[in-house]
Amino acid sequence: MTVSAARRLARFVVALELDDVPAAVVERAGLLALDTLGCCLAASRYDFGRAARATAERLGGKPESTVIGSAVRVAAANAVLANSTLAHGLDFDDTPPMSAILMASSLRSLRLSSSIVRGVSTYCLARPAARRRSWGCRHRDKAAW
């Protein structure tokens, strides 16, 4: 039986330790997290940014996550929606050369929103990003874009 790409990726991510990831990859992942935060802060001042924040507030729910660029706390799922909109809104986010879609900013804002809920250090944000980037570099030629 052939093992799917998703299962191979899951096994790789579960087994990988941050110490196994090259320092340059960890550093790059941290810079990308900061880049996403900067995109969110810049976008929060535009009309669409204010609309995303207002929408997240109107959707209701337990105030557990922050909408970046404001003091507003909303439900985690609503923060992911607003923060992903902010992260991609100015279209400054990175897109891998062979990628057909823009997922990086949304994934980083999801990680940021969920870490706020759990009270996780922002240092931990680099680990999943470093894992994905390391795996992606090794398997780029095998992906069916």
Contacts in CASP RR format, 6 or more apart in sequence:
PFRMAT RR
TARGET T0000
AUTHOR 0000-0000-0000
METHOD contacts of the structure
MODEL  1
MTVSAARRLARFVVALELDDVPAAVVERAGLLALDTLGCCLAASRYDFGR
AARATAERLGGKPESTVIGSAVRVAAANAVLANSTLAHGLDFDDTPPMSA
ILMASSLRSLRLSSSIVRGVSTYCLARPAARRRSWGCRHRDKAAW
5 139 0 8 1.000
5 142 0 8 1.000
5 143 0 8 1.000
9 135 0 8 1.000
12 131 0 8 1.000
12 135 0 8 1.000
13 128 0 8 1.000
13 131 0 8 1.000
13 132 0 8 1.000
13 135 0 8 1.000
16 131 0 8 1.000
16 134 0 8 1.000
18 26 0 8 1.000
18 126 0 8 1.000
18 127 0 8 1.000
18 130 0 8 1.000
21 130 0 8 1.000
21 131 0 8 1.000
21 134 0 8 1.000
22 134 0 8 1.000
25 130 0 8 1.000
25 133 0 8 1.000
25 134 0 8 1.000
25 137 0 8 1.000
26 126 0 8 1.000
26 127 0 8 1.000
26 130 0 8 1.000
28 130 0 8 1.000
28 133 0 8 1.000
29 125 0 8 1.000
29 126 0 8 1.000
29 127 0 8 1.000
29 129 0 8 1.000
29 130 0 8 1.000
29 133 0 8 1.000
30 125 0 8 1.000
30 126 0 8 1.000
30 129 0 8 1.000
32 94 0 8 1.000
32 104 0 8 1.000
32 108 0 8 1.000
32 129 0 8 1.000
33 108 0 8 1.000
33 111 0 8 1.000
33 112 0 8 1.000
33 122 0 8 1.000
33 125 0 8 1.000
33 126 0 8 1.000
33 129 0 8 1.000
35 92 0 8 1.000
35 93 0 8 1.000
35 94 0 8 1.000
36 87 0 8 1.000
36 93 0 8 1.000
36 104 0 8 1.000
36 105 0 8 1.000
36 108 0 8 1.000
36 109 0 8 1.000
36 112 0 8 1.000
37 68 0 8 1.000
37 112 0 8 1.000
39 86 0 8 1.000
39 87 0 8 1.000
39 88 0 8 1.000
39 89 0 8 1.000
39 90 0 8 1.000
39 92 0 8 1.000
39 93 0 8 1.000
39 105 0 8 1.000
40 68 0 8 1.000
40 69 0 8 1.000
40 83 0 8 1.000
40 86 0 8 1.000
40 87 0 8 1.000
40 109 0 8 1.000
41 68 0 8 1.000
41 69 0 8 1.000
42 90 0 8 1.000
42 92 0 8 1.000
43 49 0 8 1.000
43 85 0 8 1.000
43 86 0 8 1.000
43 87 0 8 1.000
43 89 0 8 1.000
43 90 0 8 1.000
44 50 0 8 1.000
44 53 0 8 1.000
44 67 0 8 1.000
44 68 0 8 1.000
44 69 0 8 1.000
44 70 0 8 1.000
44 86 0 8 1.000
46 89 0 8 1.000
46 90 0 8 1.000
48 85 0 8 1.000
48 89 0 8 1.000
49 82 0 8 1.000
49 85 0 8 1.000
49 86 0 8 1.000
49 89 0 8 1.000
52 67 0 8 1.000
52 81 0 8 1.000
52 82 0 8 1.000
52 85 0 8 1.000
52 86 0 8 1.000
53 67 0 8 1.000
53 70 0 8 1.000
53 72 0 8 1.000
53 82 0 8 1.000
55 78 0 8 1.000
55 81 0 8 1.000
55 82 0 8 1.000
56 67 0 8 1.000
56 72 0 8 1.000
56 74 0 8 1.000
56 75 0 8 1.000
56 78 0 8 1.000
56 79 0 8 1.000
56 81 0 8 1.000
56 82 0 8 1.000
57 67 0 8 1.000
57 72 0 8 1.000
57 74 0 8 1.000
57 78 0 8 1.000
59 74 0 8 1.000
59 75 0 8 1.000
59 78 0 8 1.000
59 81 0 8 1.000
60 74 0 8 1.000
60 75 0 8 1.000
60 78 0 8 1.000
61 74 0 8 1.000
61 75 0 8 1.000
61 78 0 8 1.000
62 75 0 8 1.000
63 73 0 8 1.000
63 74 0 8 1.000
63 75 0 8 1.000
64 73 0 8 1.000
64 74 0 8 1.000
64 75 0 8 1.000
64 76 0 8 1.000
64 79 0 8 1.000
64 116 0 8 1.000
64 117 0 8 1.000
65 73 0 8 1.000
65 74 0 8 1.000
65 75 0 8 1.000
65 76 0 8 1.000
65 78 0 8 1.000
65 79 0 8 1.000
65 80 0 8 1.000
65 113 0 8 1.000
65 114 0 8 1.000
65 116 0 8 1.000
65 117 0 8 1.000
66 72 0 8 1.000
66 73 0 8 1.000
66 79 0 8 1.000
66 113 0 8 1.000
66 116 0 8 1.000
67 73 0 8 1.000
67 74 0 8 1.000
67 79 0 8 1.000
67 82 0 8 1.000
67 83 0 8 1.000
67 86 0 8 1.000
68 82 0 8 1.000
68 83 0 8 1.000
68 86 0 8 1.000
68 109 0 8 1.000
68 112 0 8 1.000
69 86 0 8 1.000
73 79 0 8 1.000
74 82 0 8 1.000
76 113 0 8 1.000
76 114 0 8 1.000
76 116 0 8 1.000
76 117 0 8 1.000
79 113 0 8 1.000
79 116 0 8 1.000
80 109 0 8 1.000
80 110 0 8 1.000
80 113 0 8 1.000
80 114 0 8 1.000
83 109 0 8 1.000
83 110 0 8 1.000
83 112 0 8 1.000
83 113 0 8 1.000
84 105 0 8 1.000
84 106 0 8 1.000
84 109 0 8 1.000
84 110 0 8 1.000
86 109 0 8 1.000
87 93 0 8 1.000
87 105 0 8 1.000
87 106 0 8 1.000
87 108 0 8 1.000
87 109 0 8 1.000
88 102 0 8 1.000
88 105 0 8 1.000
88 106 0 8 1.000
93 102 0 8 1.000
93 104 0 8 1.000
93 105 0 8 1.000
94 104 0 8 1.000
94 105 0 8 1.000
95 102 0 8 1.000
95 104 0 8 1.000
96 104 0 8 1.000
98 140 0 8 1.000
98 143 0 8 1.000
98 145 0 8 1.000
99 145 0 8 1.000
100 145 0 8 1.000
107 129 0 8 1.000
107 132 0 8 1.000
108 125 0 8 1.000
108 129 0 8 1.000
111 125 0 8 1.000
111 128 0 8 1.000
111 129 0 8 1.000
112 122 0 8 1.000
112 125 0 8 1.000
114 120 0 8 1.000
115 121 0 8 1.000
115 122 0 8 1.000
115 124 0 8 1.000
115 125 0 8 1.000
136 143 0 8 1.000
END
